[in-house]
Amino acid sequence: MKRIVSVMLTVLALSAMVFAGGNKESASNAGGKVWIVATDTVFRPFEYTNEKNQFVGIDVDLLAAIAEDQGFKYELQSLGWDAGVAAVQVGQADGLIAGATIKQSRIDSGWIFSEGYYNATQTFVVAKDSKISKFEDLKGKNVAVKNGTAGADFANSLKAKYGFTVTVFEDSPTMYQDVINGNSAACCEDTPIMADNIKSAGLPLKIPAGMESDGAPYGFAIMNTKNQELLDMFNAGLKNIRANGKYQKILDKYLK
């Protein structure tokens, strides 16, 4: 309960603030509605902060291209995963773009998703010098996961079968560090995010072959039907940028 209250207070405190960097439109410049979109900028290459303190990444560029195509204004706020979800739930933000996997449990709890915009698998990741190469090697060990993610779901779905425990963290960097420090034998994260972080940050981690999920799509999400217009514009814009080639150019920019 304390954690829930903390998150709610964080959302209320942050909702009045304009975050530096990134793609945003000021309400003072807007002739119409400015949609508030929450994100989590420690999820490279989908959303992160560059050396100029600007929000960049696949999700950031896709949202910008879709907004341009559909002619709507928005403000992108970096709240973190838990606080971002809570902000949309309580109406402090209109939508969420943060590498959110479309899954039935979220739909059942009130998430309303766009069409999928990227299919991602989840994978187990181990220390660079680890001898773990298959799920059976995790027996009696601990796996680090990020709260509320598809990676956490994947790990939890396997822990009974393969006899490992799970520890939950609030953000990806802390989860990675737990494995690097030797406190956990592995962590579980979306494969493109993990591969990019290992490469870009030089993390002493590796991805064993054959320890990934079947995969599922990411979606833009709202949690109130009053924001259906935003979701409809996202879907329409996504269709258009796929057709005109902008979508593929954005993926190639970050993944090739």
C-alpha positions as CSV (number, residue, x, y, z in Angstrom):
1,M,0.0,0.0,0.0
2,K,2.9,2.4,0.8
3,R,4.3,1.8,-2.7
4,I,0.9,2.6,-4.3
5,V,0.5,5.8,-2.3
6,S,4.1,6.8,-3.2
7,V,3.5,6.3,-6.9
8,M,0.3,8.3,-6.8
9,L,2.0,11.2,-5.0
10,T,4.8,11.1,-7.6
11,V,2.2,11.3,-10.4
12,L,0.4,14.2,-8.8
13,A,3.7,16.0,-8.2
14,L,5.0,15.5,-11.7
15,S,1.8,16.2,-13.5
16,A,2.3,20.0,-13.1
17,M,5.9,19.9,-14.4
18,V,7.1,20.2,-18.0
19,F,10.1,18.0,-18.6
20,A,13.1,19.2,-20.5
21,G,14.1,17.7,-23.8
22,G,12.3,15.5,-26.3
23,N,9.4,16.1,-28.6
24,K,6.8,18.3,-27.0
25,E,4.3,21.0,-28.0
26,S,3.6,23.9,-25.5
27,A,0.0,24.6,-24.6
28,S,0.8,28.3,-25.1
29,N,1.4,27.6,-28.8
30,A,-1.5,25.3,-29.3
31,G,-4.7,26.3,-31.0
32,G,-6.3,23.1,-29.8
33,K,-5.9,20.3,-27.4
34,V,-2.4,19.3,-26.3
35,W,-2.4,15.6,-25.5
36,I,-0.2,14.5,-22.5
37,V,1.7,11.3,-23.3
38,A,3.7,9.5,-20.6
39,T,6.9,7.5,-21.3
40,D,9.8,5.8,-19.6
41,T,13.2,7.1,-20.9
42,V,15.4,4.2,-19.7
43,F,14.2,1.8,-22.3
44,R,16.7,2.2,-25.0
45,P,16.4,2.0,-28.1
46,F,12.7,2.7,-27.8
47,E,12.9,5.7,-25.5
48,Y,15.9,7.3,-23.8
49,T,17.7,10.6,-23.2
50,N,20.7,11.5,-25.4
51,E,23.8,13.5,-24.5
52,K,21.9,16.7,-25.3
53,N,19.2,15.8,-22.7
54,Q,16.7,15.2,-25.5
55,F,14.1,12.4,-25.6
56,V,15.0,10.1,-28.5
57,G,14.3,6.5,-29.6
58,I,11.9,4.5,-31.7
59,D,8.8,5.3,-29.7
60,V,9.7,9.0,-29.6
61,D,10.2,9.2,-33.3
62,L,7.2,7.1,-34.2
63,L,5.0,9.4,-32.0
64,A,6.4,12.5,-33.6
65,A,5.8,11.1,-37.1
66,I,2.3,10.0,-36.3
67,A,1.5,13.4,-34.7
68,E,2.8,15.2,-37.8
69,D,0.8,13.0,-40.1
70,Q,-2.4,13.4,-38.1
71,G,-1.9,17.1,-37.1
72,F,-2.2,16.8,-33.4
73,K,-0.1,18.4,-30.6
74,Y,1.3,16.5,-27.6
75,E,3.6,16.8,-24.7
76,L,5.9,13.9,-23.9
77,Q,6.6,13.4,-20.2
78,S,9.2,11.1,-18.8
79,L,7.7,9.7,-15.6
80,G,9.2,6.2,-15.4
81,W,7.2,3.0,-16.0
82,D,5.2,2.7,-12.8
83,A,4.4,6.4,-12.4
84,G,3.6,6.7,-16.1
85,V,1.1,3.9,-16.0
86,A,-0.4,5.4,-12.8
87,A,-0.6,8.9,-14.5
88,V,-2.7,7.5,-17.3
89,Q,-4.9,5.5,-14.9
90,V,-5.8,8.6,-12.8
91,G,-6.1,10.9,-15.8
92,Q,-3.0,13.0,-15.3
93,A,-1.8,11.8,-18.7
94,D,-3.9,10.9,-21.8
95,G,-1.8,8.0,-23.2
96,L,1.3,5.9,-22.7
97,I,4.1,4.9,-25.1
98,A,6.8,3.0,-23.4
99,G,7.4,-0.4,-25.1
100,A,4.2,-1.7,-23.5
101,T,3.4,-5.2,-24.6
102,I,-0.2,-5.9,-25.6
103,K,-1.4,-8.7,-23.3
104,Q,-4.8,-9.8,-22.2
105,S,-4.2,-9.2,-18.5
106,R,-3.7,-5.5,-19.2
107,I,-6.7,-5.3,-21.5
108,D,-8.8,-7.0,-18.7
109,S,-7.6,-4.3,-16.2
110,G,-8.6,-1.4,-18.4
111,W,-5.8,-0.8,-20.9
112,I,-7.0,0.1,-24.4
113,F,-4.3,-0.6,-26.9
114,S,-3.6,0.7,-30.4
115,E,-2.7,-1.7,-33.2
116,G,0.7,-3.3,-32.5
117,Y,3.6,-1.3,-33.8
118,Y,6.6,-3.6,-33.1
119,N,6.8,-7.3,-32.2
120,A,9.4,-8.1,-29.5
121,T,10.5,-11.2,-27.7
122,Q,11.7,-11.4,-24.1
123,T,15.0,-13.1,-23.3
124,F,17.0,-14.2,-20.3
125,V,20.3,-12.4,-19.9
126,V,23.3,-13.6,-17.8
127,A,26.7,-12.3,-16.8
128,K,29.3,-12.3,-19.5
129,D,31.4,-15.0,-17.8
130,S,28.3,-17.1,-16.7
131,K,28.1,-20.7,-17.7
132,I,24.2,-20.6,-17.8
133,S,23.1,-21.6,-21.2
134,K,19.6,-23.1,-20.7
135,F,16.6,-22.8,-18.4
136,E,17.6,-25.9,-16.5
137,D,20.8,-24.1,-15.3
138,L,18.7,-21.6,-13.3
139,K,17.6,-24.2,-10.8
140,G,18.1,-22.9,-7.2
141,K,19.1,-19.5,-8.5
142,N,17.5,-16.0,-8.6
143,V,16.3,-14.1,-11.6
144,A,15.9,-10.3,-11.6
145,V,12.8,-8.7,-13.4
146,K,11.3,-5.3,-13.9
147,N,8.0,-4.7,-12.2
148,G,4.9,-5.1,-14.4
149,T,6.6,-6.0,-17.6
150,A,6.3,-8.8,-20.2
151,G,9.8,-9.9,-19.1
152,A,8.6,-10.4,-15.5
153,D,5.6,-12.4,-16.8
154,F,7.9,-14.6,-18.9
155,A,10.2,-15.3,-15.9
156,N,7.3,-16.0,-13.6
157,S,5.7,-18.4,-16.1
158,L,8.9,-20.5,-15.9
159,K,10.1,-20.3,-12.3
160,A,8.0,-23.2,-11.0
161,K,9.0,-25.5,-13.8
162,Y,12.7,-24.7,-13.6
163,G,13.0,-24.1,-9.9
164,F,14.3,-20.5,-9.7
165,T,13.2,-17.5,-7.6
166,V,12.3,-14.0,-8.8
167,T,13.3,-10.6,-7.4
168,V,11.4,-7.5,-8.7
169,F,13.0,-4.1,-9.5
170,E,11.5,-0.8,-10.4
171,D,13.8,0.0,-13.4
172,S,16.0,-1.7,-15.9
173,P,19.4,-0.3,-15.0
174,T,19.0,-1.5,-11.4
175,M,17.9,-4.9,-12.6
176,Y,21.0,-5.2,-14.9
177,Q,23.3,-4.2,-12.1
178,D,21.9,-6.9,-9.8
179,V,23.1,-9.5,-12.3
180,I,26.5,-7.7,-12.8
181,N,27.0,-7.7,-9.1
182,G,26.3,-11.4,-8.9
183,N,23.2,-11.1,-6.7
184,S,21.0,-12.6,-9.4
185,A,22.0,-15.3,-11.9
186,A,20.0,-13.7,-14.7
187,C,17.5,-11.0,-15.6
188,C,14.7,-11.1,-18.1
189,E,14.1,-8.2,-20.5
190,D,12.8,-7.4,-24.0
191,T,15.4,-8.7,-26.5
192,P,16.0,-5.6,-28.6
193,I,16.3,-3.4,-25.4
194,M,18.7,-5.9,-23.8
195,A,20.8,-6.2,-27.0
196,D,21.1,-2.4,-27.4
197,N,22.0,-1.8,-23.8
198,I,24.7,-4.5,-23.8
199,K,26.2,-2.9,-27.0
200,S,25.8,0.8,-26.2
201,A,26.7,0.8,-22.5
202,G,29.3,-2.0,-22.7
203,L,27.5,-4.0,-20.1
204,P,29.3,-7.3,-19.1
205,L,26.2,-9.3,-19.9
206,K,25.3,-11.8,-22.7
207,I,22.2,-13.3,-24.2
208,P,22.2,-17.1,-24.3
209,A,20.7,-18.6,-27.5
210,G,17.4,-20.3,-27.0
211,M,16.3,-18.6,-23.8
212,E,13.7,-16.2,-25.4
213,S,9.9,-16.1,-25.5
214,D,7.7,-16.4,-28.6
215,G,7.2,-12.6,-28.7
216,A,4.3,-10.2,-28.6
217,P,3.5,-6.7,-30.0
218,Y,4.1,-3.3,-28.4
219,G,1.1,-0.9,-28.4
220,F,0.3,2.7,-27.6
221,A,-2.2,2.7,-24.7
222,I,-5.0,4.8,-23.3
223,M,-7.0,3.9,-20.2
224,N,-10.1,6.1,-20.6
225,T,-12.5,6.0,-23.5
226,K,-12.7,9.8,-23.5
227,N,-9.2,9.6,-25.1
228,Q,-10.4,7.3,-28.0
229,E,-9.7,10.2,-30.4
230,L,-6.0,10.0,-29.6
231,L,-5.9,6.3,-30.1
232,D,-7.8,6.5,-33.4
233,M,-5.3,9.1,-34.6
234,F,-2.4,7.0,-33.5
235,N,-3.8,4.0,-35.5
236,A,-4.5,6.1,-38.6
237,G,-1.1,7.7,-38.5
238,L,0.7,4.4,-37.9
239,K,-1.0,3.0,-41.0
240,N,0.1,6.0,-43.1
241,I,3.7,6.1,-42.0
242,R,4.0,2.4,-42.7
243,A,2.6,3.0,-46.2
244,N,4.9,5.9,-46.9
245,G,8.1,4.3,-45.6
246,K,8.7,6.6,-42.6
247,Y,8.0,3.7,-40.2
248,Q,10.8,1.5,-41.6
249,K,13.2,4.4,-41.7
250,I,12.7,5.0,-38.0
251,L,13.3,1.3,-37.2
252,D,16.4,1.2,-39.4
253,K,17.8,4.3,-37.7
254,Y,17.9,2.6,-34.3
255,L,18.1,-1.1,-35.0
256,K,20.4,-1.4,-38.0
